[in-house]
Amino acid sequence: MGAFRLLENSGDPHDEVRESETANQVASLISAASDRGIWIVALVALGIASKRFSLRAGLLGLAIVGFSALGLTFGIKRLVNKERPDQDSPASPFVRPPSTSSFPSGHTLASAAAAVAFPATAAGVATGLLATSAVAWSRVHLKAHDPLDVAAGAGIGMVLGLMLRKGIRAIVRSW
């Protein structure tokens, strides 16, 4: 019913404000969970807890994916130096203000890289990419990026994840 309400024009401005506040809160929580790779750490922790891989392998894989994504993001941001969208972001106590250029979205890049590099199954990759879509939506909704920034972040992140996947798999198997 809620999805259909978005299509209706009830004329009640309070409904629109409530939906907007809820969307802002959801976007803020998703963005905050992707900030500094928190959801990626949670993903690795689940792999360790389920004995899919050891603590040492999980931490090494996390470091490889994290530092690779961070280095690639900042390298591209320096080269491109694209300005952030020129709009006020919805206020959120959970989301820190961006301090770097806009292109590509580092949150989305890191999320996509982890979504492709870590999961052992196609269903796991699909779930990770669904989470990446939520991260991308949150970054655009919060006006930290435009759609081009998050699309580029997702694409670059998936390529990075594919490049790292074989190495991560080898580490998980051998450790």
Secondary structure, DSSP 8 states (H G I E B T S, - for coil): -HHHHHH-----HHHHHHHHHHHHHHHHHHHHHHGGGHHHHHHHHHHHHTTSS-HHHHHHHHHHHHHHHHHHHHHHHHHH-----SS-----SSS----S--SS-HHHHHHHHHHHHS-SSHHHHHHHHHHHHHHHHHHHHTTSS-HHHHHHHHHHHHHHHHHHHHHHHHHHHH-
